[in-house]
Amino acid sequence: MSVCGIAVATMAMVTALSVFNGFGKLVETTFSAFDPELKITAVKGKVFDYQTAEFTMALQNPDIDFISESLEDNVLLRFNNRQVPVILKGVSEDFKYMTQMDKLIIDGSFKLREDVVDYVTLGSGLAYTLGVRPGYVDPVEIFVPKRDVQVNLTNPAAAFSQGNAQAGGVFNLNQPQFDEQMAIVPIELARVLFRYQNEVSSLDIKLKEGASAQKVSKSISQIIGSDYLVEDRFEQQKESYRMLQIEKWVTFFILSFILIIAAFNVVGPLSILIIEKRNDIKILKSMGAADETIARIFLFEGWLISFSGIIIGIILGVAISFLQQHFGILKLGGTPGAYLVDAYPVIVKTTDVLLTFLIVCAICMSTIIYPIHNLKKQLAVKAFN
C-alpha cells in the first residue's frame, strides 16, 4: 500500500506537469502573426521618435533581418450607413514580410499604397460588420479625433481628421481581437490622420534564422536605455503565459503536500516492521551485529519501499503522458472542434521528470528518518537485550 501511495502521487505530479507543458506550448501556437519576434515600445507615452543616434546604433545589430514601423490608435470607420470604432494600425512596407500577410488574406490582396491611392486591409469580422469587400468603388471613411484640439460645439466635425482608403483585402487570424477590431493602412496615412511626423507606436523586429531573441533584446536594451521596452513574444503575451506558469507550480506544490501525506504511509509499516522483528534484532545483536548495521537494514527497507514507488510512479506517469500525447485519450469536451485542440495537450520534459524524482526522493527520505532515529534510540538504551 505504501508503494502504491507513493507511485500514484508521483504519477500525478509527472502527468500534471506534462499537461501544463502542453498548455504552455499551446499558448505559443496562439501567438498572433502580428506578434513580432521583438517589439520596441516606449515606457511612457503612446509614441516615440526613433530617429536618434542610440536607435541607429542598436538597430545595426547583425542578427536583425529587418524592421517594420507601426503606429496604432483608435479611430471610427464608416462605410455607407455603417460605422464601427476600431484600432487603426499604420504599417510600413516590410510588415507584409514580417507577418506573411499573403497567407492570411482570404479576399482581395494585401497592399498599402498604389500611386496616390491608399488601401485599407480589414479583419474578416470587421469587413462583415461594415459590409465592405475589396473592389468596391466607394472608399472606407476614417475619422480620428484631433490631438490637443478643443471640440467646437457649433461645429463638432472640425475636431476630427478625416481620411479615405479603398478596401484592398480582408485577412483572417481566427482571433476576434484582430479579425473584428483591426484595420491596416499605410503608416504615411496614419501619420497624417494622427498628426505625427516621424513617431511610431512600436518598432517590430524580425530576426535572422537561428538568432537568439534574448541576446538581441538585451543588446538593444543596453543601448537605447530604460525609457523603452524591448519584448519578445512571451513578454508581449506575459499575462496569459505568467498565469499558466503560476497555475503549473501551484499545482506542483499542492501535489507535493499530497505526496507528503502519502510518504508518511512508509512510517507506519516501517515502525510495525521494527516491532515485528524484535526477536530477529535480538538474534543479530547476540551474533555481534553493530547497532549501526541493524539500523541500516531497516533504512534500506524504507529506501526500497520509497524508490519502488518513485520508479513505478515515474514510469506510469511518463507512459500515460506519451499515450495522451500521441493518441489523445482524454478529451477536452464532447464536441470536436469546440476548442483549439480536442484532447488535453501533453509534453513530457526531462527537467520536470528529474525535478519530480528529486522532490519525491527528498520527501520520502525525510519521512524515513523518524522510525530509523527511534530505532537507534532504542538500540542505544539496550531495549532489545
C-alpha positions as a Markdown table, in Angstrom:
| # | Residue | x | y | z |
|---|---|---|---|---|
| 1 | Met | 0.0 | 0.0 | 0.0 |
| 2 | Ser | 2.9 | 2.4 | 0.8 |
| 3 | Val | 4.4 | 1.7 | -2.6 |
| 4 | Cys | 1.1 | 2.3 | -4.3 |
| 5 | Gly | 0.5 | 5.6 | -2.5 |
| 6 | Ile | 3.9 | 6.9 | -3.5 |
| 7 | Ala | 3.5 | 5.6 | -7.0 |
| 8 | Val | 0.1 | 7.3 | -7.6 |
| 9 | Ala | 1.3 | 10.6 | -6.2 |
| 10 | Thr | 4.5 | 10.6 | -8.3 |
| 11 | Met | 2.5 | 9.6 | -11.4 |
| 12 | Ala | 0.1 | 12.5 | -10.7 |
| 13 | Met | 3.0 | 15.0 | -10.5 |
| 14 | Val | 4.6 | 13.8 | -13.7 |
| 15 | Thr | 1.3 | 13.9 | -15.7 |
| 16 | Ala | 0.2 | 17.3 | -14.2 |
| 17 | Leu | 3.4 | 19.0 | -15.1 |
| 18 | Ser | 3.3 | 17.4 | -18.6 |
| 19 | Val | -0.2 | 18.7 | -19.2 |
| 20 | Phe | 0.8 | 22.2 | -18.2 |
| 21 | Asn | 3.8 | 22.0 | -20.5 |
| 22 | Gly | 1.3 | 21.1 | -23.3 |
| 23 | Phe | -0.8 | 24.1 | -22.5 |
| 24 | Gly | 2.3 | 26.3 | -22.5 |
| 25 | Lys | 3.1 | 25.1 | -26.0 |
| 26 | Leu | -0.5 | 25.8 | -26.9 |
| 27 | Val | 0.0 | 29.4 | -25.8 |
| 28 | Glu | 2.9 | 29.6 | -28.1 |
| 29 | Thr | 0.8 | 28.5 | -31.1 |
| 30 | Thr | -1.8 | 31.2 | -30.3 |
| 31 | Phe | 0.8 | 33.9 | -30.8 |
| 32 | Ser | -0.6 | 36.1 | -33.4 |
| 33 | Ala | 1.1 | 36.6 | -36.8 |
| 34 | Phe | 1.0 | 40.2 | -35.7 |
| 35 | Asp | 3.2 | 39.5 | -32.7 |
| 36 | Pro | 6.8 | 40.2 | -33.9 |
| 37 | Glu | 9.8 | 38.4 | -32.6 |
| 38 | Leu | 10.9 | 41.6 | -30.8 |
| 39 | Lys | 8.9 | 44.7 | -30.2 |
| 40 | Ile | 10.2 | 48.1 | -29.0 |
| 41 | Thr | 7.7 | 50.4 | -27.3 |
| 42 | Ala | 8.1 | 53.5 | -25.1 |
| 43 | Val | 7.7 | 53.1 | -21.3 |
| 44 | Lys | 5.9 | 56.4 | -21.1 |
| 45 | Gly | 3.6 | 57.8 | -23.7 |
| 46 | Lys | 1.9 | 56.2 | -26.8 |
| 47 | Val | 4.5 | 57.1 | -29.4 |
| 48 | Phe | 8.2 | 57.9 | -29.8 |
| 49 | Asp | 10.7 | 59.1 | -32.4 |
| 50 | Tyr | 13.4 | 56.6 | -33.1 |
| 51 | Gln | 15.4 | 58.8 | -35.3 |
| 52 | Thr | 18.2 | 59.0 | -32.8 |
| 53 | Ala | 21.9 | 58.0 | -32.6 |
| 54 | Glu | 21.1 | 55.4 | -29.9 |
| 55 | Phe | 18.5 | 53.7 | -32.1 |
| 56 | Thr | 20.7 | 53.8 | -35.1 |
| 57 | Met | 23.4 | 52.0 | -33.3 |
| 58 | Ala | 21.1 | 49.5 | -31.7 |
| 59 | Leu | 19.3 | 48.6 | -34.9 |
| 60 | Gln | 22.6 | 47.8 | -36.6 |
| 61 | Asn | 22.7 | 44.5 | -34.7 |
| 62 | Pro | 23.8 | 41.8 | -37.3 |
| 63 | Asp | 21.1 | 39.4 | -36.0 |
| 64 | Ile | 18.3 | 41.8 | -37.1 |
| 65 | Asp | 16.8 | 40.9 | -40.5 |
| 66 | Phe | 14.5 | 43.8 | -41.0 |
| 67 | Ile | 12.3 | 46.3 | -39.1 |
| 68 | Ser | 8.7 | 47.4 | -39.6 |
| 69 | Glu | 7.3 | 50.6 | -38.2 |
| 70 | Ser | 3.9 | 50.6 | -36.6 |
| 71 | Leu | 1.5 | 53.4 | -35.5 |
| 72 | Glu | -1.7 | 52.5 | -33.8 |
| 73 | Asp | -4.7 | 54.4 | -32.3 |
| 74 | Asn | -8.4 | 54.2 | -32.1 |
| 75 | Val | -10.5 | 55.6 | -35.0 |
| 76 | Leu | -14.0 | 55.4 | -36.4 |
| 77 | Leu | -14.6 | 53.7 | -39.7 |
| 78 | Arg | -17.6 | 54.4 | -41.8 |
| 79 | Phe | -18.9 | 52.8 | -44.9 |
| 80 | Asn | -22.2 | 53.8 | -46.3 |
| 81 | Asn | -24.5 | 53.9 | -43.3 |
| 82 | Arg | -22.4 | 51.6 | -41.1 |
| 83 | Gln | -19.8 | 52.8 | -38.7 |
| 84 | Val | -17.6 | 51.0 | -36.2 |
| 85 | Pro | -14.9 | 52.1 | -33.7 |
| 86 | Val | -11.7 | 50.1 | -34.4 |
| 87 | Ile | -7.9 | 50.1 | -34.0 |
| 88 | Leu | -6.2 | 51.6 | -37.0 |
| 89 | Lys | -2.7 | 50.1 | -37.5 |
| 90 | Gly | -0.4 | 52.1 | -39.8 |
| 91 | Val | 2.5 | 49.9 | -41.0 |
| 92 | Ser | 5.4 | 50.2 | -43.4 |
| 93 | Glu | 6.0 | 48.0 | -46.4 |
| 94 | Asp | 8.1 | 45.5 | -44.5 |
| 95 | Phe | 5.1 | 44.5 | -42.5 |
| 96 | Lys | 3.9 | 42.1 | -45.2 |
| 97 | Tyr | 7.1 | 40.1 | -45.0 |
| 98 | Met | 7.2 | 40.1 | -41.2 |
| 99 | Thr | 3.6 | 38.6 | -40.9 |
| 100 | Gln | 3.4 | 36.8 | -44.2 |
| 101 | Met | 0.2 | 38.6 | -45.0 |
| 102 | Asp | -0.3 | 36.9 | -48.3 |
| 103 | Lys | -1.1 | 33.7 | -46.3 |
| 104 | Leu | -3.6 | 35.5 | -44.1 |
| 105 | Ile | -5.6 | 37.2 | -46.9 |
| 106 | Ile | -8.9 | 35.5 | -47.7 |
| 107 | Asp | -10.3 | 38.1 | -50.1 |
| 108 | Gly | -8.5 | 40.6 | -52.3 |
| 109 | Ser | -4.8 | 41.2 | -51.7 |
| 110 | Phe | -2.6 | 43.0 | -49.2 |
| 111 | Lys | -1.5 | 46.4 | -50.5 |
| 112 | Leu | -0.9 | 49.7 | -48.8 |
| 113 | Arg | -0.5 | 52.3 | -51.5 |
| 114 | Glu | -0.5 | 52.4 | -55.2 |
| 115 | Asp | 0.4 | 55.8 | -56.7 |
| 116 | Val | -1.8 | 58.3 | -54.8 |
| 117 | Val | -4.4 | 55.7 | -53.7 |
| 118 | Asp | -4.3 | 54.4 | -50.1 |
| 119 | Tyr | -5.7 | 51.0 | -49.3 |
| 120 | Val | -7.1 | 49.5 | -46.1 |
| 121 | Thr | -6.9 | 45.8 | -45.2 |
| 122 | Leu | -9.7 | 44.8 | -42.8 |
| 123 | Gly | -10.2 | 41.9 | -40.4 |
| 124 | Ser | -12.8 | 39.4 | -41.6 |
| 125 | Gly | -15.3 | 40.3 | -38.8 |
| 126 | Leu | -14.8 | 44.0 | -39.3 |
| 127 | Ala | -15.4 | 43.7 | -43.1 |
| 128 | Tyr | -18.6 | 41.8 | -42.5 |
| 129 | Thr | -19.8 | 44.4 | -40.0 |
| 130 | Leu | -19.1 | 47.3 | -42.4 |
| 131 | Gly | -20.5 | 45.4 | -45.3 |
| 132 | Val | -17.4 | 46.1 | -47.5 |
| 133 | Arg | -15.4 | 43.9 | -49.9 |
| 134 | Pro | -12.3 | 44.5 | -51.9 |
| 135 | Gly | -13.1 | 46.1 | -55.3 |
| 136 | Tyr | -16.0 | 48.3 | -54.1 |
| 137 | Val | -15.9 | 51.7 | -55.7 |
| 138 | Asp | -16.8 | 53.7 | -52.5 |
| 139 | Pro | -13.9 | 54.2 | -50.1 |
| 140 | Val | -13.9 | 53.5 | -46.4 |
| 141 | Glu | -14.0 | 56.7 | -44.4 |
| 142 | Ile | -11.7 | 57.2 | -41.4 |
| 143 | Phe | -12.4 | 59.7 | -38.6 |
| 144 | Val | -9.8 | 60.5 | -36.0 |
| 145 | Pro | -10.2 | 63.0 | -33.1 |
| 146 | Lys | -7.6 | 65.7 | -33.4 |
| 147 | Arg | -5.0 | 65.9 | -30.7 |
| 148 | Asp | -4.8 | 69.0 | -28.5 |
| 149 | Val | -7.9 | 70.5 | -30.1 |
| 150 | Gln | -10.9 | 71.6 | -28.2 |
| 151 | Val | -14.3 | 70.5 | -29.5 |
| 152 | Asn | -16.3 | 73.3 | -31.1 |
| 153 | Leu | -19.9 | 72.6 | -30.2 |
| 154 | Thr | -21.1 | 74.7 | -33.1 |
| 155 | Asn | -19.0 | 72.6 | -35.5 |
| 156 | Pro | -18.1 | 69.3 | -33.9 |
| 157 | Ala | -16.8 | 67.9 | -37.3 |
| 158 | Ala | -13.9 | 70.3 | -37.1 |
| 159 | Ala | -12.4 | 68.3 | -34.2 |
| 160 | Phe | -11.9 | 65.3 | -36.4 |
| 161 | Ser | -9.3 | 64.5 | -39.0 |
| 162 | Gln | -10.8 | 62.7 | -41.9 |
| 163 | Gly | -9.3 | 60.3 | -44.5 |
| 164 | Asn | -10.3 | 57.8 | -47.1 |
| 165 | Ala | -8.9 | 54.4 | -48.2 |
| 166 | Gln | -10.1 | 51.8 | -50.7 |
| 167 | Ala | -10.7 | 48.3 | -49.4 |
| 168 | Gly | -7.8 | 46.3 | -50.7 |
| 169 | Gly | -8.1 | 43.0 | -48.8 |
| 170 | Val | -9.6 | 41.0 | -46.0 |
| 171 | Phe | -7.5 | 39.0 | -43.5 |
| 172 | Asn | -8.4 | 36.3 | -41.1 |
| 173 | Leu | -6.4 | 35.2 | -38.0 |
| 174 | Asn | -9.2 | 33.3 | -36.1 |
| 175 | Gln | -8.6 | 35.8 | -33.3 |
| 176 | Pro | -11.5 | 38.1 | -32.5 |
| 177 | Gln | -9.3 | 41.0 | -31.2 |
| 178 | Phe | -7.8 | 41.3 | -34.7 |
| 179 | Asp | -10.5 | 40.0 | -37.0 |
| 180 | Glu | -13.2 | 42.2 | -35.6 |
| 181 | Gln | -11.3 | 45.3 | -34.4 |
| 182 | Met | -8.3 | 46.0 | -36.7 |
| 183 | Ala | -7.8 | 47.8 | -39.9 |
| 184 | Ile | -4.3 | 48.2 | -41.6 |
| 185 | Val | -3.3 | 51.2 | -43.6 |
| 186 | Pro | 0.0 | 52.7 | -44.8 |
| 187 | Ile | 1.9 | 54.4 | -42.0 |
| 188 | Glu | 2.1 | 57.6 | -44.0 |
| 189 | Leu | -1.7 | 57.9 | -44.0 |
| 190 | Ala | -1.8 | 57.0 | -40.2 |
| 191 | Arg | 0.7 | 59.8 | -39.5 |
| 192 | Val | -1.4 | 62.3 | -41.4 |
| 193 | Leu | -4.6 | 61.3 | -39.6 |
| 194 | Phe | -2.9 | 61.1 | -36.1 |
| 195 | Arg | -1.0 | 64.4 | -36.8 |
| 196 | Tyr | 2.5 | 62.9 | -36.3 |
| 197 | Gln | 5.8 | 63.4 | -38.1 |
| 198 | Asn | 8.2 | 60.5 | -37.6 |
| 199 | Glu | 6.7 | 59.0 | -34.5 |
| 200 | Val | 5.8 | 55.3 | -34.1 |
| 201 | Ser | 3.9 | 53.3 | -31.6 |
| 202 | Ser | 6.3 | 50.4 | -31.9 |
| 203 | Leu | 9.2 | 49.0 | -33.9 |
| 204 | Asp | 8.6 | 45.4 | -34.9 |
| 205 | Ile | 11.8 | 43.4 | -35.4 |
| 206 | Lys | 12.3 | 40.3 | -37.5 |
| 207 | Leu | 15.4 | 38.3 | -36.5 |
| 208 | Lys | 17.6 | 36.2 | -38.8 |
| 209 | Glu | 17.1 | 32.5 | -38.6 |
| 210 | Gly | 18.8 | 31.0 | -35.5 |
| 211 | Ala | 19.3 | 34.3 | -33.8 |
| 212 | Ser | 18.6 | 34.4 | -30.0 |
| 213 | Ala | 15.8 | 36.8 | -29.2 |
| 214 | Gln | 17.0 | 37.1 | -25.6 |
| 215 | Lys | 20.5 | 38.1 | -26.6 |
| 216 | Val | 19.3 | 40.7 | -29.2 |
| 217 | Ser | 16.8 | 42.1 | -26.8 |
| 218 | Lys | 19.4 | 42.5 | -24.1 |
| 219 | Ser | 21.8 | 44.2 | -26.5 |
| 220 | Ile | 19.2 | 46.6 | -27.8 |
| 221 | Ser | 18.0 | 47.5 | -24.2 |
| 222 | Gln | 21.6 | 48.3 | -23.1 |
| 223 | Ile | 22.0 | 50.8 | -25.9 |
| 224 | Ile | 18.6 | 52.6 | -26.0 |
| 225 | Gly | 18.2 | 52.7 | -22.2 |
| 226 | Ser | 15.4 | 52.2 | -19.7 |
| 227 | Asp | 12.9 | 54.6 | -21.4 |
| 228 | Tyr | 12.0 | 51.8 | -23.8 |
| 229 | Leu | 10.7 | 48.3 | -23.5 |
| 230 | Val | 12.1 | 45.5 | -25.7 |
| 231 | Glu | 9.8 | 42.5 | -25.5 |
| 232 | Asp | 9.9 | 39.1 | -27.1 |
| 233 | Arg | 6.7 | 37.1 | -27.9 |
| 234 | Phe | 6.4 | 35.7 | -24.5 |
| 235 | Glu | 6.7 | 39.1 | -22.9 |
| 236 | Gln | 4.2 | 40.5 | -25.2 |
| 237 | Gln | 1.8 | 37.8 | -24.0 |
| 238 | Lys | 3.1 | 37.9 | -20.5 |
| 239 | Glu | -0.2 | 37.9 | -18.7 |
| 240 | Ser | -1.6 | 34.7 | -20.1 |
| 241 | Tyr | 1.8 | 33.0 | -20.0 |
| 242 | Arg | 2.6 | 34.1 | -16.4 |
| 243 | Met | -0.8 | 32.9 | -15.3 |
| 244 | Leu | -0.2 | 29.5 | -16.8 |
| 245 | Gln | 3.2 | 29.2 | -15.1 |
| 246 | Ile | 1.7 | 30.2 | -11.7 |
| 247 | Glu | -1.0 | 27.5 | -12.1 |
| 248 | Lys | 1.6 | 25.0 | -13.0 |
| 249 | Trp | 3.7 | 25.5 | -9.9 |
| 250 | Val | 0.8 | 26.0 | -7.6 |
| 251 | Thr | -0.5 | 22.6 | -8.8 |
| 252 | Phe | 3.0 | 21.1 | -8.3 |
| 253 | Phe | 3.2 | 22.3 | -4.7 |
| 254 | Ile | -0.3 | 21.1 | -3.9 |
| 255 | Leu | 0.6 | 17.6 | -5.2 |
| 256 | Ser | 3.8 | 17.8 | -3.1 |
| 257 | Phe | 1.7 | 18.2 | 0.0 |
| 258 | Ile | -0.4 | 15.2 | -1.1 |
| 259 | Leu | 2.8 | 13.3 | -1.6 |
| 260 | Ile | 4.0 | 14.2 | 1.9 |
| 261 | Ile | 0.8 | 12.6 | 3.3 |
| 262 | Ala | 1.4 | 9.5 | 1.0 |
| 263 | Ala | 5.0 | 9.3 | 2.1 |
| 264 | Phe | 4.0 | 9.1 | 5.8 |
| 265 | Asn | 2.5 | 5.8 | 4.9 |
| 266 | Val | 6.0 | 4.5 | 4.9 |
| 267 | Val | 6.4 | 5.4 | 8.6 |
| 268 | Gly | 3.7 | 3.1 | 9.8 |
| 269 | Pro | 4.7 | -0.1 | 8.0 |
| 270 | Leu | 8.4 | 0.5 | 8.9 |
| 271 | Ser | 7.6 | 1.1 | 12.6 |
| 272 | Ile | 5.4 | -2.1 | 12.6 |
| 273 | Leu | 8.2 | -4.0 | 10.9 |
| 274 | Ile | 10.6 | -2.9 | 13.6 |
| 275 | Ile | 8.2 | -4.1 | 16.3 |
| 276 | Glu | 7.6 | -7.5 | 14.5 |
| 277 | Lys | 11.3 | -8.1 | 14.1 |
| 278 | Arg | 12.3 | -7.5 | 17.7 |
| 279 | Asn | 13.3 | -11.2 | 18.1 |
| 280 | Asp | 15.4 | -11.0 | 14.9 |
| 281 | Ile | 17.1 | -7.9 | 16.1 |
| 282 | Lys | 18.0 | -9.6 | 19.4 |
| 283 | Ile | 19.4 | -12.5 | 17.5 |
| 284 | Leu | 21.5 | -10.2 | 15.3 |
| 285 | Lys | 22.8 | -8.3 | 18.4 |
| 286 | Ser | 23.7 | -11.6 | 20.1 |
| 287 | Met | 25.6 | -12.6 | 16.9 |
| 288 | Gly | 27.7 | -9.4 | 17.3 |
| 289 | Ala | 25.9 | -7.1 | 14.8 |
| 290 | Ala | 26.6 | -3.4 | 15.5 |
| 291 | Asp | 23.7 | -1.1 | 16.2 |
| 292 | Glu | 24.5 | 0.9 | 13.0 |
| 293 | Thr | 24.3 | -2.2 | 10.9 |
| 294 | Ile | 20.9 | -3.1 | 12.3 |
| 295 | Ala | 19.6 | 0.4 | 11.7 |
| 296 | Arg | 21.0 | 0.3 | 8.2 |
| 297 | Ile | 19.0 | -2.8 | 7.4 |
| 298 | Phe | 15.7 | -1.0 | 8.2 |
| 299 | Leu | 16.9 | 2.1 | 6.5 |
| 300 | Phe | 17.4 | 0.1 | 3.3 |
| 301 | Glu | 13.9 | -1.4 | 3.7 |
| 302 | Gly | 12.5 | 2.2 | 3.8 |
| 303 | Trp | 14.5 | 3.1 | 0.8 |
| 304 | Leu | 13.3 | 0.1 | -1.0 |
| 305 | Ile | 9.7 | 0.9 | -0.4 |
| 306 | Ser | 10.2 | 4.6 | -1.4 |
| 307 | Phe | 12.3 | 4.0 | -4.5 |
| 308 | Ser | 9.9 | 1.3 | -5.7 |
| 309 | Gly | 7.0 | 3.7 | -5.5 |
| 310 | Ile | 9.0 | 6.5 | -7.2 |
| 311 | Ile | 10.2 | 4.4 | -10.1 |
| 312 | Ile | 6.8 | 2.9 | -10.7 |
| 313 | Gly | 5.1 | 6.3 | -10.5 |
| 314 | Ile | 7.6 | 7.9 | -12.9 |
| 315 | Ile | 7.2 | 5.0 | -15.4 |
| 316 | Leu | 3.4 | 5.2 | -15.2 |
| 317 | Gly | 3.4 | 9.0 | -15.4 |
| 318 | Val | 5.6 | 9.1 | -18.5 |
| 319 | Ala | 3.7 | 6.2 | -20.1 |
| 320 | Ile | 0.3 | 7.9 | -19.6 |
| 321 | Ser | 1.7 | 11.2 | -20.8 |
| 322 | Phe | 3.1 | 9.7 | -24.0 |
| 323 | Leu | -0.2 | 7.8 | -24.6 |
| 324 | Gln | -2.1 | 11.1 | -24.2 |
| 325 | Gln | 0.3 | 12.9 | -26.4 |
| 326 | His | 0.1 | 10.5 | -29.3 |
| 327 | Phe | -3.5 | 9.2 | -29.0 |
| 328 | Gly | -5.4 | 12.0 | -27.2 |
| 329 | Ile | -7.2 | 9.6 | -24.9 |
| 330 | Leu | -8.6 | 12.2 | -22.5 |
| 331 | Lys | -10.7 | 14.7 | -24.5 |
| 332 | Leu | -11.4 | 18.4 | -23.6 |
| 333 | Gly | -15.0 | 18.1 | -24.5 |
| 334 | Gly | -17.6 | 16.0 | -26.2 |
| 335 | Thr | -17.8 | 18.3 | -29.3 |
| 336 | Pro | -14.9 | 18.1 | -31.7 |
| 337 | Gly | -13.6 | 21.5 | -32.8 |
| 338 | Ala | -15.1 | 23.3 | -29.8 |
| 339 | Tyr | -11.6 | 24.2 | -28.6 |
| 340 | Leu | -8.3 | 24.8 | -30.2 |
| 341 | Val | -7.4 | 21.2 | -29.5 |
| 342 | Asp | -9.7 | 18.3 | -29.0 |
| 343 | Ala | -7.6 | 16.5 | -26.3 |
| 344 | Tyr | -5.5 | 17.7 | -23.4 |
| 345 | Pro | -2.1 | 18.7 | -24.8 |
| 346 | Val | 0.8 | 16.9 | -23.2 |
| 347 | Ile | 4.6 | 17.5 | -23.4 |
| 348 | Val | 7.0 | 15.5 | -21.3 |
| 349 | Lys | 10.1 | 17.4 | -20.3 |
| 350 | Thr | 13.2 | 15.7 | -18.9 |
| 351 | Thr | 13.7 | 18.5 | -16.4 |
| 352 | Asp | 10.3 | 18.1 | -14.9 |
| 353 | Val | 10.7 | 14.3 | -14.6 |
| 354 | Leu | 14.1 | 14.9 | -12.9 |
| 355 | Leu | 12.6 | 17.6 | -10.6 |
| 356 | Thr | 9.8 | 15.3 | -9.6 |
| 357 | Phe | 12.3 | 12.5 | -8.9 |
| 358 | Leu | 14.4 | 14.7 | -6.7 |
| 359 | Ile | 11.4 | 16.2 | -4.8 |
| 360 | Val | 9.8 | 12.8 | -4.1 |
| 361 | Cys | 13.2 | 11.3 | -3.0 |
| 362 | Ala | 13.7 | 14.2 | -0.6 |
| 363 | Ile | 10.2 | 13.9 | 0.9 |
| 364 | Cys | 10.4 | 10.1 | 1.2 |
| 365 | Met | 13.9 | 10.2 | 2.8 |
| 366 | Ser | 12.7 | 12.8 | 5.3 |
| 367 | Thr | 9.8 | 10.6 | 6.4 |
| 368 | Ile | 12.1 | 7.6 | 6.9 |
| 369 | Ile | 14.3 | 9.5 | 9.3 |
| 370 | Tyr | 11.8 | 9.3 | 12.2 |
| 371 | Pro | 11.4 | 5.5 | 12.6 |
| 372 | Ile | 15.1 | 4.9 | 12.0 |
| 373 | His | 16.0 | 7.6 | 14.6 |
| 374 | Asn | 13.6 | 6.0 | 17.0 |
| 375 | Leu | 15.2 | 2.6 | 16.4 |
| 376 | Lys | 18.7 | 3.9 | 17.1 |
| 377 | Lys | 17.5 | 5.4 | 20.4 |
| 378 | Gln | 16.0 | 2.0 | 21.4 |
| 379 | Leu | 19.3 | 0.2 | 20.5 |
| 380 | Ala | 21.3 | 2.8 | 22.4 |
| 381 | Val | 19.3 | 2.1 | 25.6 |
| 382 | Lys | 19.6 | -1.7 | 25.2 |
| 383 | Ala | 15.8 | -2.0 | 24.6 |
| 384 | Phe | 16.4 | -5.2 | 22.6 |
| 385 | Asn | 18.6 | -7.0 | 25.0 |
